[in-house]
Amino acid sequence: MEDKAAKKYSAPALEKGLDILELLSKDSVPLSTSTIAEKLGRSNAEIYRMILVLEQRGFIEKVEGQDGYHVTRKLLQLGTEHEPIKDILEYSMPIMRTLAEKTTMSCHIAVESQEQIVVIARVETPSNISYSVRVGYRKPIVHTASGRILFAHQQPDKKESMIKMLQKHHSEQEINTFLSDCKKVAKQGYLRSPSAFVTGVTDLSFPIIDTDQAVATLTIPYIQRLPEEISVDDVLAELKTAAEEISKALTYGVVRKL
């Protein structure tokens, strides 16, 4: 009865479509129609037409050579066309290009997306040897450098709501480890840590602050080339300057070009 009371309106077809998009967004591996149906607790027939429509509208696509679907960048594109986000990205791109040139490292901006972070902008390095993260890349907040930065630079009420959300997806041990790391990040104001996903990469990340909280992160996946072209300390200093420059232009989502 409580569920029925809370759920005043129902649009079954829309809900099925959204369930498919949410599932594919969270899973990095392409999923077949039968796997999608199984994970959502529905029959193949229930979701078959939904998948066809989502594919025709460009929200999902088949992976070449595999019997599976993944989400396209269309959802991300819709989100970044929202005026405040669009303005932030337009203002940030020249700063990111300069940062990539000075450091010879790629850089990217990530934002919170429910219990995950998602990369919404990237600039490649002019160097022949580099490491970068693609636009649209998603990972759980608790496992990422950007996630720690975003959480550490929030107000207490926002942190509380984020913890409640994360508890639905992660164990108590994972969350406690995450919170312990965030305390260290909050104390130093930035993150410098070996990548949790790639050996030989050091994640360097600073918050992009709007008023009094982080709305995004600016990150460089640092790789040490031989011979070394630029030290990690020098890259960290350039990254800090770039993040502060973007932050100074933001006030309640509005970009004030300096």
N, C-alpha and C positions, 0 to 999 in steps of 0.2 A: 504493500500500500504506500509506503514511504517513497519507493522508487517511482510509482505512478504519479504521486503528488508532485515530486520534484521535476518529473518529465512532463510538462504541460502540453508540449506539442511533439508530433512525430511525423517524420518524413522518411519512411523506410528506404526508399531508393537513394535519397541523398545520403543517408547515414551509411549505407553500404559502400557508396562511392568514397566517402570520407574515410571510412575504415580501411579501405584498400590503399588510399594515398598515405595514411598514417603508418600503415604496416610497411609499405615499400620504402618510406622515408627513413624508417628506423633500421632497416635491414640493409647492410652493404652488399649482400649477395642477391643476384637476380632470383626472383621467385616465380615458379610456374603457376598456372591457373589452379591446379589441384592443391599445391602447397598453400596458396593464398586462401583457398576455400577451407582447408584443414585448420590453418592457424586462426581463422576468423570464426570457426565453428559453423560454417555454412556449406551448402551443397555447391557443386560446380555450376549447376544450372542457375542458382541464385546470383552468382557473381559474373557469369559469362558475359552478359550484355553490358554490365557495368565496366568491365575491362575493355570491351570493344569501344564503348563511348569515350572512356578516358584516353584510350590510345588515339582515337580519331581526333579528339580535341587537343592532343599534344601534351597531356599531363604525364603519360607513361609511354614507354616504348619497349619493344622486344630487344634483347641483347643479341647482337649478331653472333651466330654460331652456337647459341644456347637456347634452351627451352625455358625462357624466363623473362620477366619484366623488371624494369627499374624506373624510378621517377626521372623525368627530364628536368631541365632548369626552368620550366615555365612557371612553377609555383614560386621559385626564388625570384624570377623576373617580376612577377606580380607584386611581390613584397617590396622589392627595391624600387619599384615605380611609385610607391607611396611617397608623397612630396618631401617630408622631412628626411627620410632615408636617402632618397635620390639626391637631395641637396648635400647631405653629408658625404656621400660617395663622390659627387662631382668636385667638392672642395678638397677631399682627401687624395684623390688620384695624383695630382701634380706633386704633392708632398711625398707620396709613396714612391713615385718615380725618382724623385731626387734622392730619397733614402736608399733605394736600390742601387742607384749609380754611385753614391758615396761609400756604401758598404760592400758592394759587389755581391749582395745577398738578396734573395727574393723576400717579399714581405706580404702579409695578408691581414685583412680585417675580418673578425668574427663577431657574431652576436648570439644571444641566447635564443633558443627555439625550444620551448618546453623544457624537457630534461636533457636536451642536447645543446651543443653549440653548432653553428653553421657558418661556413666561410662565405662572405658575400662579395669580397673584392680581393684581387691578387695582382701583384706586379712582379714580373720576372726580372731577374738580374741580367745585366749585359755580359756577365762572365760565361765562359764556355762550360764550366763545371758548376752545377748548382743543385739545390733541392727545393722543391716548392709543393704547395698544397693546392689542389684544384678548387675552383669556385663551386660551391654546392656540397663540399666535404662536410660530413656530419660525424660527430662522436659524442658519447655521453659527457655531460658536464664534469662528472666526478673523475674522469680519466684524462682530462686535458689541461694544458697550461692556460688556455683561454678561459676555461671553466673556473679555474682557481682565481684568476684575476677578476672575472666578472662577479663572483660571489664575494670575494674579499672586499670589494669596493661598493657595497650596498648598505642601505640603512637597515637597522635591526628588524623592522617589520617585513621588509622584502626578503631578508635572509631567512626569517622564520617560515615564510610561505614557500621559499625555494626548498628548504629542508623537508617540509611536508610533502612536496611534490617528489623529491628525490627518494624519499622513503618508500614510495610505491614501486620503485624500479631497482633499488639496490639494497644490499644487506647492511646491517648495522655496522659491521666492521669496515666495509667500503666507505660508508658515510663518515665514520669516526676518523679514518685515515685522511679523507678529503678535508674535513674540518680542521684537523691538526695542521695540514699543509697550508690551508688558507690563512691560519693565524700567522704563520711565518711570512706569507706573501703580504698580508696587511701591514705587518711591521716594517718590511723593507720597501713596500710600495710597488714592487715589480716582481717578476718571476725569472729565474735563471736556473734551468734544470735539464738534465738529460732527457731526451724524448722517451716517452713511454712506448713508442711504436716503432722507432727506427734507431738502430745502433749507429753511433757516430754523429748524431745530430743533437745539438743543444738548443732547447727552446728558450727564446728570449721574448718576454711579453710585457707590455705596459698597458694600463687602462686608458681608454678614451672617455674622459669625464664630461658629463653634462650637468652643470650646477653642483650636485654633491654626490653623484653616483655614477658608476660605470655603465655606459650604454653599449660599449663595444670594446674590443681589444685590438691592439696593433702588435703583430707578432713577426719575428724573424726566426726561421729555423736555421740556426748557424751551423755551418760545416767548416772544419779546419782543413784548408787545402795545404798541399806541400809543393813548394815552400809557402809559408803563411803569407797571405796578401794583406790581411787586416786582423788585428787581435779581437777577441771576443769583448774585451773591455771597451775598445773603440766603437765597436758595433753597438754595444749597449748604450753608450753615450749618444750616438746618433739616433737610435731608436727612441730614447727618452725625449730628445728634442722634437722629433717628429710627432710623437703622441701628444706632447704638451701643446704644440702648435695647432693641432686639430682640436684639442679640448678647449683652448682659449676662444675658438670661434663659435662654440656651442652654448646656447642658452635655451633650455626647455625645448630642445628639438629644432630650434631655429638657428641657421648658420649666419653669423655676422662676419662677413668677409673682412679681414683685418688689413 
